[in-house]
């Protein structure tokens, strides 16, 4: 065994200096020579010998339990609690009232038996009959001493009890006679109402109570620490072995229509590890999955888990009506509107200014109605101009047609609707070009401290009125072989520029992949809602990379079917705070039409913004289409009639001067062209027109821009 060495007596071992270093050494810590098998030194963290003020104060400086419970701090929480209590009491009362005839019949049968049973118990007690068996046993054993002792005890008891029983019986007889022959009818009825139920209760069989149970099973499992630990252990999460490994930040408390537990998981275990096992967690609680809502806790470390247990499945809870359904207005620039509610029936809000919206979900998830709610709120601002294109043709957006300018509404999966939607996107991009200098102009005049459209600008100049454009099933344009590349370029350009220009784009898609929702578009959408989807890939594409690992689980939602809606409208929302589940308020088609009618009345008969149909066409392509072979240059006065013949609605009122202005905006200025008046004349004239070389050069330039932007977006994807 090696010799024991006192480490405190050893001198520090100073290493020799390296070449180029000074010949002195300043030790950074304790340096000792250690013999193998000996102690390695003193502990680094020495035990404390005194308690400081910091030790005491730190215990009380952490999170504190709220003085007012969470369920009472919000109007929604108080409303939910009162609503549940009234519903419970009302249902229970109605249940018993409907069965009152049966209760009366049982009472009439059981009351006499109860009176006899109570009388028998009184006689049994008065004469000490409970000791009869013991006395008989002593007599059968010929135990005279025990029998005499028990008999004397019985005589004493009967004598003492008789002094109470005899006067009591006489008093009851007198009261009964007075009640029958002297008391008024109301006293008799009151006595019967009290005594008959008591006699019936005493006479009812154990297995046949008078009053039926309202609920055959518990509707709500009260959350307890033991039950919570058992449920978490049932998840079989690595790192959690014993119930004592699971601790709680606060006491389990009432939170809205349910209870919440804030659980502190063991070191190294993440809240998302338990969230991933929601099925097992619900099984541990013995509850439906839609009653069990595990979630991360904003502001806490990843090992803190919130478990909220609803009183009943949230999908079966009656959702509050949309506040703006029958009355109210909305300010596009400053207001937030109630979008719906979260799992605790608390209202959640939505804002539009300087944002764009993206909704994704599989068919039946309710994404169209959820996105339509945003448009319904927007039109309650009289300044807002809506655009609506339903590219699946279901008719869900037909209600907006009276408000949409001509050419800015369409419904159908046909090529005509797609072409109209493409023309609307072209117009929106043109609006971005035209609005930017106006915004700079009015901001310089002091209408806003930032170069952004505000209400003052929109009221001053109708050209800056907010535009809210809704494209449902936008993947039909992005993946279209004819329009796809151009649509991708237009959408990418618009979402990058429209935020400060008073334009809000609402895109909804049931096909969620990088081809249908390119990253160049989705990454610039500030507000993103993912409804029911099939895998984590779709979740991250809609909500952003890492959303699924952060706890977003739209994959848990079930879509509606022929038996009715299940989780329709439920989705996880990102863009204005922590990613959280929320359900949109339900507004059906008749109700949506009523909201649109209110919006029309707010505008007091004013027509929507007039959009020239020429703005909805590809002017350069149309000019090239009407160009005859062999012509190198054409006067404007010859092109205009050809365009009118091509599309009378779009070009019917077109003049040479307007044609020149629109061509200049498209990037091809009209020039002075000298040519013969006609083929049969030798006279020549000089007039404004378009050269074929300039036209084709501009078309090629725009095509190159589209291809370049598409390639760039594909690289970003």
C-alpha positions in Angstrom: 0.0 0.0 0.0 1.5 3.4 -0.9 2.6 5.8 1.7 -0.1 8.3 2.8 0.9 11.9 2.0 -0.5 15.0 3.5 -1.4 17.1 0.4 -1.5 20.3 2.4 2.3 20.0 3.1 3.4 19.6 -0.4 5.2 22.4 -2.3 3.8 23.4 -5.6 5.6 21.8 -8.5 6.7 24.5 -10.9 7.4 23.3 -14.5 10.4 24.5 -16.4 9.8 27.5 -18.7 9.5 26.8 -22.4 11.9 28.4 -24.9 11.0 32.0 -25.5 9.0 32.3 -22.3 10.0 34.3 -19.2 11.9 32.5 -16.5 9.2 33.1 -13.9 6.0 31.1 -13.4 2.7 32.3 -12.0 0.5 29.4 -11.1 -3.2 29.7 -12.1 -4.4 27.2 -9.6 -3.3 24.7 -7.0 -0.3 22.6 -8.3 0.5 19.4 -6.4 2.5 16.3 -7.0 0.1 13.3 -6.8 1.0 9.8 -5.9 -1.1 7.2 -7.7 -3.8 5.9 -5.4 -4.0 9.0 -3.2 -6.7 11.7 -2.9 -6.9 14.1 -5.9 -7.2 17.3 -3.8 -9.7 19.4 -2.0 -13.2 20.0 -3.3 -13.5 23.0 -5.6 -16.9 24.2 -4.2 -16.4 24.5 -0.4 -19.5 24.3 1.9 -21.0 27.5 2.9 -20.5 28.5 6.5 -22.9 31.4 6.7 -26.3 32.5 5.3 -26.3 35.8 3.4 -29.1 38.2 2.5 -28.8 36.9 -1.1 -29.5 33.4 0.1 -32.7 34.4 1.8 -34.0 36.9 -0.8 -33.3 34.6 -3.8 -35.8 32.1 -2.4 -38.6 34.7 -2.8 -37.4 36.5 -6.0 -38.5 33.8 -8.4 -41.9 33.4 -10.1 -44.8 33.9 -7.7 -48.2 32.4 -7.7 -50.8 34.9 -8.9 -53.0 36.6 -6.4 -56.0 36.4 -8.7 -56.4 33.0 -10.4 -55.7 32.9 -14.1 -59.3 31.9 -14.9 -60.6 35.1 -13.2 -58.1 37.5 -14.8 -59.7 37.6 -18.2 -63.2 38.2 -19.3 -63.1 35.0 -21.4 -62.0 33.0 -18.4 -64.8 34.3 -16.2 -67.3 33.9 -19.0 -66.2 30.3 -19.5 -66.4 29.4 -15.8 -69.9 31.0 -15.4 -71.0 29.4 -18.7 -70.0 26.0 -17.5 -71.6 26.4 -14.1 -74.9 27.5 -15.6 -74.8 24.8 -18.2 -74.1 22.2 -15.6 -76.8 23.4 -13.3 -79.3 23.8 -16.1 -78.8 20.4 -17.5 -79.0 18.8 -14.1 -82.2 20.6 -13.2 -83.8 19.7 -16.6 -82.8 16.1 -16.2 -84.4 15.8 -12.7 -87.5 17.7 -13.7 -88.3 15.4 -16.6 -88.0 12.4 -14.2 -90.0 14.0 -11.4 -93.1 11.7 -11.9 -90.9 8.7 -11.4 -89.3 10.2 -8.3 -92.8 11.0 -6.9 -93.9 7.4 -7.5 -90.8 6.0 -5.8 -91.3 8.4 -2.8 -94.9 7.3 -2.4 -93.8 3.6 -2.3 -90.7 4.0 -0.1 -92.1 6.5 2.5 -94.3 4.0 4.4 -91.4 1.5 4.5 -89.2 4.3 5.8 -91.7 5.2 8.5 -91.9 1.5 9.6 -88.1 1.2 9.4 -87.6 4.2 11.6 -90.2 3.0 14.1 -88.5 -0.4 14.3 -85.2 1.2 14.9 -86.7 3.3 17.8 -88.2 0.2 19.4 -85.0 -1.8 18.8 -83.0 1.0 20.6 -85.5 1.5 23.5 -85.6 -2.2 24.5 -81.9 -2.8 23.9 -82.6 -5.5 21.4 -79.1 -5.2 20.0 -77.8 -7.2 23.1 -80.4 -10.0 22.8 -78.0 -12.3 20.9 -75.3 -11.9 23.5 -77.6 -12.6 26.4 -78.9 -15.7 24.6 -75.4 -16.9 24.0 -74.6 -16.6 27.8 -77.8 -18.5 28.6 -77.1 -21.3 26.1 -73.6 -21.7 27.7 -75.2 -21.9 31.2 -72.9 -19.0 32.2 -75.1 -17.6 35.0 -72.7 -14.9 36.0 -72.4 -13.4 32.5 -76.1 -13.7 31.9 -77.0 -11.9 35.2 -74.5 -9.1 34.4 -75.9 -8.7 30.9 -79.5 -8.7 32.2 -78.7 -6.0 34.8 -77.1 -3.9 32.1 -80.1 -4.4 29.9 -82.5 -3.3 32.7 -80.5 -0.2 33.3 -80.5 0.8 29.7 -84.2 0.1 29.2 -85.1 2.1 32.3 -83.0 5.1 31.2 -84.1 5.0 27.6 -87.8 4.7 28.6 -87.6 8.1 30.2 -86.7 9.5 26.8 -88.8 7.2 24.6 -92.2 7.5 26.4 -92.3 11.4 26.5 -91.0 11.5 23.0 -93.7 9.2 21.7 -96.4 11.2 23.5 -95.0 14.4 22.1 -95.0 13.0 18.6 -98.6 11.8 19.0 -99.7 15.3 20.2 -97.9 17.0 17.4 -99.4 14.6 14.8 -102.9 15.3 16.2 -102.4 19.0 16.1 -101.0 18.9 12.6 -104.0 16.8 11.4 -106.9 18.6 13.1 -105.6 22.1 14.0 -102.8 23.2 11.8 -103.5 25.2 8.6 -103.1 23.5 5.2 -99.8 25.2 4.4 -98.3 23.9 7.6 -99.5 20.4 6.7 -98.1 20.7 3.2 -94.7 21.9 4.6 -94.6 19.1 7.1 -95.4 16.6 4.4 -92.7 18.1 2.1 -90.1 17.6 4.8 -91.2 14.3 6.4 -92.2 12.3 3.3 -88.8 12.6 1.5 -87.1 11.8 4.8 -89.2 8.7 5.3 -88.7 7.8 1.6 -84.9 8.2 1.9 -84.9 5.9 5.0 -87.0 3.3 3.1 -85.2 3.3 -0.2 -83.3 0.1 -1.1 -79.6 0.3 -1.3 -79.5 -0.7 -5.0 -82.5 1.4 -6.1 -82.1 5.1 -5.0 -84.9 7.5 -5.6 -82.9 10.0 -7.6 -81.0 8.9 -10.7 -77.4 9.9 -11.5 -77.2 12.5 -14.1 -73.8 11.4 -15.3 -72.9 7.8 -15.5 -69.2 8.5 -15.7 -66.9 11.5 -14.8 -67.0 14.1 -17.5 -64.0 15.8 -16.1 -61.0 14.2 -14.4 -59.6 16.6 -11.9 -55.9 17.0 -12.4 -53.8 15.9 -9.5 -50.0 15.5 -9.0 -50.3 11.7 -8.7 -52.4 11.4 -11.8 -50.1 13.7 -13.8 -47.0 11.8 -12.8 -48.6 8.5 -13.8 -49.6 9.9 -17.2 -46.2 11.2 -17.9 -44.6 7.9 -16.9 -47.0 6.2 -19.3 -45.3 8.1 -22.1 -42.1 6.0 -21.6 -39.9 9.1 -22.2 -36.2 8.3 -21.8 -34.8 10.0 -18.7 -38.0 9.7 -16.6 -37.9 6.6 -14.4 -39.5 7.4 -11.1 -42.5 9.6 -10.1 -40.1 11.6 -7.9 -38.3 12.7 -11.0 -41.3 14.8 -12.0 -41.8 18.1 -10.1 -44.2 21.0 -10.3 -43.4 24.7 -10.6 -46.8 25.7 -9.1 -49.8 24.0 -7.6 -52.2 22.6 -10.1 -54.8 25.3 -10.6 -58.1 26.1 -12.4 -57.4 27.7 -15.8 -60.5 28.5 -17.9 -62.7 25.4 -18.5 -60.1 23.0 -17.2 -57.0 22.6 -15.0 -53.4 23.3 -15.7 -50.2 21.8 -14.4 -46.8 23.3 -14.9 -44.3 20.4 -14.8 -40.6 20.6 -14.3 -39.1 17.6 -16.1 -35.7 16.0 -15.2 -32.5 17.5 -16.6 -32.0 16.6 -20.2 -35.7 15.8 -20.9 -37.5 18.2 -23.2 -41.2 19.2 -23.1 -41.4 18.2 -26.7 -40.4 14.7 -25.8 -43.7 14.4 -23.9 -45.7 16.3 -26.5 -44.6 13.8 -29.1 -46.3 11.1 -27.0 -49.6 12.9 -26.7 -51.5 9.6 -27.4 -49.8 7.9 -24.5 -50.3 10.9 -22.3 -54.0 11.0 -23.0 -54.1 7.2 -22.3 -52.4 7.8 -19.0 -55.1 10.3 -18.0 -57.8 7.9 -19.4 -59.2 10.8 -21.5 -59.8 11.6 -25.1 -56.9 13.2 -26.8 -58.8 16.4 -27.5 -59.1 16.9 -23.8 -55.3 16.7 -23.2 -53.2 19.7 -24.4 -49.5 19.5 -23.6 -47.4 22.5 -24.7 -44.2 24.3 -24.1 -44.1 27.4 -21.9 -43.0 30.7 -23.4 -40.2 32.3 -21.4 -39.2 29.1 -19.6 -36.5 26.6 -20.4 -37.2 23.7 -22.7 -37.7 21.3 -19.8 -40.9 23.0 -18.5 -44.1 21.4 -19.7 -47.6 22.8 -19.5 -50.4 20.2 -19.4 -53.9 21.6 -19.7 -56.9 19.2 -19.1 -60.2 20.4 -20.5 -63.5 19.7 -18.9 -64.6 18.0 -22.1 -63.1 17.6 -25.6 -62.6 21.1 -26.9 -64.1 20.3 -30.3 -67.4 19.6 -28.6 -67.3 22.9 -26.6 -69.7 25.5 -28.0 -67.5 28.2 -29.6 -68.4 31.8 -29.0 -69.9 33.7 -31.9 -67.7 35.9 -34.0 -68.0 39.4 -32.4 -68.1 41.2 -35.8 -70.9 38.9 -37.2 -73.8 41.3 -36.6 -72.2 44.6 -35.7 -68.9 46.4 -35.4 -66.3 47.9 -37.7 -62.6 47.4 -38.3 -59.7 49.7 -38.9 -57.2 48.1 -41.4 -54.3 50.1 -40.1 -54.6 50.0 -36.3 -57.2 47.4 -35.2 -56.9 43.8 -34.3 -60.0 41.6 -34.7 -61.1 38.5 -32.9 -60.0 35.6 -35.2 -61.3 32.9 -32.9 -60.3 31.1 -29.7 -57.6 28.9 -28.3 -58.0 25.6 -26.6 -59.0 27.3 -23.4 -61.7 29.3 -25.1 -59.8 32.5 -24.8 -60.1 35.0 -27.7 -57.2 35.2 -30.1 -56.6 38.3 -32.3 -55.4 39.0 -35.9 -54.0 42.1 -37.5 -53.5 43.0 -41.2 -51.4 46.1 -41.6 -47.9 45.6 -43.0 -48.4 41.8 -43.2 -49.4 39.0 -45.5 -51.2 35.8 -44.6 -50.6 32.1 -45.6 -53.0 29.3 -44.8 -52.1 25.6 -45.5 -54.0 22.4 -44.8 -55.3 19.3 -46.4 -58.9 19.1 -47.8 -61.5 19.2 -45.0 -59.3 21.1 -42.6 -61.3 24.3 -42.9 -58.6 26.5 -44.4 -60.8 28.4 -46.9 -63.3 29.4 -44.2 -60.5 30.3 -41.8 -58.8 32.5 -44.5 -62.2 33.9 -45.5 -62.7 35.2 -42.0 -59.7 37.5 -42.5 -61.2 38.9 -45.6 -64.6 39.4 -43.9 -63.0 41.4 -41.2 -61.0 43.5 -43.7 -64.0 44.6 -45.7 -65.6 46.1 -42.5 -63.1 48.9 -43.1 -64.8 51.0 -45.9 -61.4 52.0 -47.3 -60.5 48.4 -48.1 -60.8 47.2 -51.7 -61.1 43.4 -51.9 -59.8 41.0 -54.6 -61.0 37.4 -54.5 -60.1 34.4 -56.7 -61.4 30.9 -55.9 -59.3 28.6 -58.1 -61.1 25.5 -57.1 -64.5 26.9 -58.0 -66.4 25.9 -54.8 -68.1 29.2 -54.6 -66.9 30.0 -51.1 -65.7 33.5 -52.2 -68.7 34.4 -54.3 -70.1 36.6 -51.5 -67.3 39.1 -52.1 -68.2 39.7 -55.8 -70.4 42.8 -55.1 -67.4 44.5 -53.5 -64.7 43.5 -55.9 -63.8 45.8 -58.8 -64.6 44.5 -62.3 -62.1 41.9 -63.3 -60.8 41.3 -59.7 -63.1 38.4 -58.8 -63.1 34.9 -60.2 -64.3 31.5 -59.3 -63.4 28.3 -61.2 -60.7 25.8 -62.0 -60.8 26.8 -65.7 -58.2 28.5 -67.8 -60.3 31.7 -67.9 -60.2 32.1 -64.2 -56.5 31.4 -64.1 -55.9 34.0 -66.7 -57.9 36.5 -64.8 -56.0 35.7 -61.6 -52.7 36.2 -63.4 -53.9 39.5 -64.7 -54.8 40.5 -61.2 -51.3 39.7 -60.0 -49.9 41.7 -62.9 -52.0 44.6 -61.7 -50.9 44.2 -58.1 -47.3 44.4 -59.1 -48.1 47.5 -61.2 -49.7 48.9 -58.1 -46.5 48.4 -56.1 -44.7 50.4 -58.8 -47.2 53.2 -58.7 -47.7 53.4 -54.9 -44.1 53.7 -53.9 -43.5 57.2 -55.3 -46.9 58.3 -53.8 -45.9 57.1 -50.4 -42.6 58.9 -50.6 -44.4 62.1 -51.7 -46.9 62.1 -48.9 -44.4 61.0 -46.2 -42.3 64.0 -47.2 -45.3 66.2 -46.7 -45.6 65.0 -43.1 -48.5 62.6 -43.4 -46.4 59.8 -41.9 -43.0 59.7 -40.1 -42.2 56.5 -42.0 -42.5 55.6 -45.7 -45.6 53.5 -45.2 -49.2 53.9 -46.2 -51.4 55.0 -43.2 -55.0 55.9 -42.9 -54.3 59.6 -43.5 -52.7 58.9 -46.8 -55.5 56.4 -47.9 -58.2 58.9 -47.1 -56.3 61.7 -48.9 -55.6 59.8 -52.1 -57.9 57.0 -53.3 -55.0 55.4 -55.2 -53.6 54.4 -51.8 -56.7 52.6 -50.5 -55.7 49.3 -48.8 -56.0 46.3 -51.1 -56.7 42.8 -49.6 -56.2 40.1 -52.3 -57.4 36.5 -51.5 -56.2 33.7 -53.8 -57.6 30.3 -52.7 -55.8 27.2 -53.9 -52.9 29.3 -55.1 -50.9 26.2 -56.1 -53.1 26.0 -59.2 -51.3 29.0 -60.5 -47.8 28.3 -59.2 -47.7 24.7 -60.6 -49.5 25.5 -63.9 -47.3 24.7 -66.9 -48.3 27.9 -68.7 -48.5 30.5 -65.8 -46.3 28.9 -63.2 -43.0 30.7 -63.7 -44.6 34.1 -64.1 -47.0 33.5 -61.1 -44.0 32.6 -59.0 -42.1 35.7 -60.0 -45.1 38.0 -59.5 -46.0 36.6 -56.0 -42.4 36.7 -54.9 -42.1 40.3 -56.0 -45.4 41.4 -54.5 -44.9 39.8 -51.0 -41.4 41.4 -50.8 -42.7 44.9 -51.6 -46.4 45.2 -50.6 -45.9 45.3 -46.8 -45.5 49.1 -46.6 -47.7 49.9 -49.6 -51.1 49.1 -48.1 -51.5 45.7 -49.8 -52.3 42.5 -47.9 -52.0 39.2 -49.7 -54.0 36.1 -48.5 -52.8 32.8 -49.9 -54.4 29.4 -49.2 -53.2 26.0 -50.4 -54.1 22.4 -49.8 -51.0 21.2 -51.6 -48.0 21.9 -49.3 -44.6 21.3 -50.8 -41.7 23.4 -52.0 -43.0 23.4 -55.6 -46.5 24.6 -54.5 -45.4 27.1 -51.8 -41.8 28.2 -52.8 -39.6 29.4 -50.0 -39.3 32.8 -51.6 -43.0 33.3 -51.0 -43.6 31.5 -47.7 -40.6 33.0 -45.9 -41.9 36.5 -46.6 -45.5 35.8 -45.3 -45.6 37.3 -41.8 -48.7 35.5 -40.6 -48.8 31.7 -41.2 -51.5 29.2 -40.2 -51.1 25.5 -40.6 -54.3 23.5 -40.2 -54.6 19.7 -40.3 -51.7 18.2 -42.3 -50.2 14.7 -42.5 -46.6 15.1 -41.6 -44.0 17.3 -40.0 -42.7 18.4 -43.4 -45.8 20.3 -44.2 -45.7 21.9 -40.7 -42.3 23.3 -41.3 -43.0 24.4 -44.8 -46.0 26.5 -43.6 -44.9 27.7 -40.1 -41.2 27.8 -40.7 -38.2 25.5 -40.1 -38.2 24.1 -36.6 -41.9 24.7 -35.9 -42.6 21.0 -35.5 -39.7 20.5 -33.1 -40.8 23.5 -31.1 -44.1 21.8 -30.4 -46.5 22.6 -33.2 -48.6 19.6 -33.9 -51.3 20.2 -36.6 -50.8 16.6 -37.5 -52.9 15.7 -34.4 -56.0 17.4 -35.9 -58.7 15.4 -37.6 -60.5 16.7 -40.6 -64.3 16.8 -41.0 -66.1 13.9 -42.7 -69.7 12.9 -43.6 -70.7 12.7 -39.9 -69.8 16.4 -39.3 -66.9 18.6 -38.6 -64.3 17.4 -36.1 -61.3 19.7 -35.8 -62.3 21.8 -38.8 -60.8 25.3 -38.3 -58.2 24.3 -35.8 -54.6 25.1 -36.7 -51.3 26.3 -35.3 -50.5 30.0 -35.9 -47.1 31.7 -36.2 -46.1 35.3 -36.8 -47.4 37.3 -33.9 -46.0 35.6 -30.8 -45.4 32.0 -29.7 -46.7 29.3 -32.0 -50.0 28.2 -30.5 -53.1 26.3 -31.5 -56.2 28.3 -32.3 -59.5 27.8 -34.0 -61.1 30.3 -36.3 -64.7 31.5 -35.6 -67.2 29.7 -37.8 -69.1 31.9 -40.3 -71.2 30.1 -42.8 -72.2 31.3 -46.3 -75.4 33.0 -45.3 -73.7 34.8 -42.4 -70.8 35.8 -44.7 -73.3 37.4 -47.1 -74.8 39.4 -44.3 -71.4 40.7 -43.4 -70.8 41.7 -47.0 -74.1 43.5 -47.1 -73.1 45.5 -44.0 -69.8 46.4 -45.8 -71.8 47.6 -48.8 -73.9 49.8 -46.6 -70.8 51.2 -45.0 -69.7 52.4 -48.4 -73.0 54.2 -48.8 -73.5 53.2 -52.4 -70.0 54.2 -53.5 -68.7 52.1 -56.3 -65.5 50.1 -55.7 -62.2 51.4 -57.2 -62.5 51.3 -60.9 -59.7 49.3 -62.4 -59.2 49.7 -66.2 -59.5 46.3 -67.8 -56.4 47.1 -69.8 -54.5 46.9 -66.6 -55.6 43.3 -66.2 -54.2 42.2 -69.6 -50.7 41.6 -70.8 -50.5 44.6 -73.1 -47.2 43.8 -74.7 -48.3 40.2 -75.6 -51.6 41.6 -77.0 -49.8 44.1 -79.2 -47.5 41.3 -80.5 -50.5 39.1 -81.1 -52.2 41.7 -83.4 -48.9 42.4 -85.3 -49.0 41.4 -88.9 -46.1 39.6 -90.5 -43.7 41.8 -92.5 -44.4 44.9 -90.5 -41.4 46.5 -88.8 -43.2 49.4 -87.3 -46.9 50.3 -86.9 -48.6 53.6 -86.0 -50.6 53.6 -82.8 -53.7 54.6 -84.6 -53.5 51.3 -86.5 -52.8 49.2 -83.4 -55.7 50.5 -81.3 -58.4 49.2 -83.7 -56.8 45.8 -83.8 -56.7 45.7 -79.9 -60.4 46.7 -79.8 -61.2 43.8 -82.1 -59.1 41.5 -79.9 -60.9 42.4 -76.6 -63.8 44.9 -76.8 -64.3 44.9 -73.0 -60.7 45.8 -72.3 -59.8 48.1 -75.2 -63.2 49.4 -76.2 -62.5 52.9 -74.9 -58.8 52.9 -75.7 -57.5 56.0 -77.5 -54.1 56.7 -79.1 -53.0 58.9 -76.3 -54.0 56.4 -73.6 -52.3 53.6 -75.6 -49.1 55.6 -75.6 -49.2 56.1 -71.9 -49.8 52.4 -71.2 -47.1 51.3 -73.5 -44.7 53.6 -71.8 -45.6 52.2 -68.5 -45.0 48.7 -69.9 -41.5 49.7 -70.9 -41.9 50.5 -74.7 -42.2 54.2 -75.6 -44.0 55.1 -78.7 -41.7 56.8 -81.3 -42.2 58.9 -84.4 -42.4 56.6 -87.4 -42.3 57.7 -91.0 -44.0 55.4 -93.4 -46.4 55.3 -96.3 -50.0 56.0 -95.5 -51.1 52.8 -97.2 -49.6 50.2 -99.6 -51.3 51.8 -102.7 -50.1 55.3 -101.9 -46.7 56.9 -102.3 -47.4 59.6 -99.8 -45.5 59.3 -96.5 -46.4 60.6 -93.0 -44.8 60.7 -89.6 -46.9 59.7 -86.6 -46.4 58.1 -83.2 -46.2 54.3 -83.2 -44.3 51.2 -82.1 -41.3 49.5 -83.6 -41.2 45.7 -83.7 -37.6 45.6 -82.6 -38.3 47.6 -79.4 -41.4 45.5 -78.7 -39.7 42.2 -79.0 -36.7 43.4 -77.0 -38.9 44.4 -74.1 -40.8 41.1 -74.2 -37.5 39.2 -74.2 -36.3 41.3 -71.3 -39.4 40.6 -69.2 -39.1 36.9 -70.1 -35.5 36.9 -68.9 -36.5 38.6 -65.7 -39.1 36.0 -65.0 -36.6 33.1 -65.7 -33.9 34.7 -63.6 -36.3 35.3 -60.7 -37.6 31.8 -60.9 -34.1 30.3 -60.9 -33.2 32.5 -57.9 -36.3 31.3 -56.0 -35.4 27.7 -56.9 -31.9 28.2 -55.5 -33.4 29.7 -52.3 -35.6 26.7 -52.0 
